Amino acid sequence: VGSEMCIETVGSERERVDGVLCAKGVSAIHAQFVREGDVVYLLDEESGQGTFYNDTRLVPWQKTKVKDGDILRFGTGEYVVEIT
């Protein structure tokens, strides 16, 4: 049985990402969410302003597991994780 993997990118450039973030300071391709089975990870794609996970700046391209209730910041926008 294979493991299901899904990758979705977020950023400000509508033509290049799966989810558009309109906050100031969001890069064209800012970050990606990777779902591996029931686990979701966040990776910063070397964004200019950085990606923050519960007030900690992520190291680019390093997987960070996210869960319900975590606070993510892309540019000036803050978001609460809700995995469905």
C-alpha positions as semicolon CSV with decimal commas, in nm:
position;residue;x (nm);y (nm);z (nm)
1;V;0,000;0,000;0,000
2;G;0,149;0,335;-0,109
3;S;0,150;0,650;0,101
4;E;-0,060;0,941;-0,028
5;M;0,138;1,261;-0,076
6;C;-0,002;1,598;-0,181
7;I;0,186;1,929;-0,221
8;E;0,020;2,271;-0,236
9;T;0,202;2,602;-0,271
10;V;0,094;2,938;-0,130
11;G;0,206;3,286;-0,227
12;S;0,101;3,610;-0,392
13;E;0,132;3,523;-0,761
14;R;-0,201;3,372;-0,861
15;E;-0,068;3,205;-1,177
16;R;0,205;3,013;-0,991
17;V;0,048;2,894;-0,663
18;D;-0,241;2,679;-0,547
19;G;-0,350;2,922;-0,273
20;V;-0,321;3,303;-0,296
21;L;-0,223;3,499;0,015
22;C;-0,298;3,872;-0,010
23;A;-0,103;3,996;0,294
24;K;0,177;4,248;0,254
25;G;0,523;4,089;0,236
26;V;0,411;3,757;0,085
27;S;0,649;3,630;-0,184
28;A;0,530;3,513;-0,527
29;I;0,587;3,153;-0,418
30;H;0,617;3,175;-0,040
31;A;0,576;2,829;0,110
32;Q;0,435;2,485;0,054
33;F;0,220;2,246;0,249
34;V;0,301;1,878;0,211
35;R;0,049;1,617;0,321
36;E;0,191;1,270;0,376
37;G;-0,095;1,046;0,479
38;D;-0,251;1,211;0,787
39;V;0,048;1,438;0,861
40;V;0,083;1,792;0,722
41;Y;0,419;1,969;0,696
42;L;0,504;2,330;0,610
43;L;0,817;2,434;0,419
44;D;0,934;2,789;0,354
45;E;1,051;2,833;-0,007
46;E;1,324;3,090;0,075
47;S;1,064;3,367;0,099
48;G;1,183;3,724;0,146
49;Q;0,997;3,792;0,474
50;G;1,015;3,435;0,603
51;T;0,749;3,196;0,722
52;F;0,675;3,180;1,094
53;Y;0,537;2,883;1,287
54;N;0,414;2,977;1,637
55;D;0,648;3,284;1,631
56;T;0,953;3,082;1,520
57;R;1,101;3,158;1,178
58;L;1,129;2,844;0,969
59;V;1,456;2,737;0,812
60;P;1,398;2,731;0,433
61;W;1,320;2,387;0,286
62;Q;1,306;2,221;0,632
63;K;0,984;2,027;0,697
64;T;0,791;2,140;1,003
65;K;0,491;1,938;1,117
66;V;0,179;2,151;1,169
67;K;-0,133;2,068;1,366
68;D;-0,471;2,221;1,446
69;G;-0,442;2,545;1,641
70;D;-0,087;2,634;1,530
71;I;-0,035;2,998;1,427
72;L;0,134;3,060;1,091
73;R;0,255;3,394;0,960
74;F;0,326;3,471;0,595
75;G;0,431;3,836;0,551
76;T;0,192;4,042;0,766
77;G;-0,088;3,782;0,757
78;E;-0,152;3,544;1,047
79;Y;-0,346;3,222;1,005
80;V;-0,466;2,948;1,240
81;V;-0,415;2,592;1,119
82;E;-0,728;2,382;1,075
83;I;-0,656;2,048;0,908
84;T;-0,951;1,892;0,733
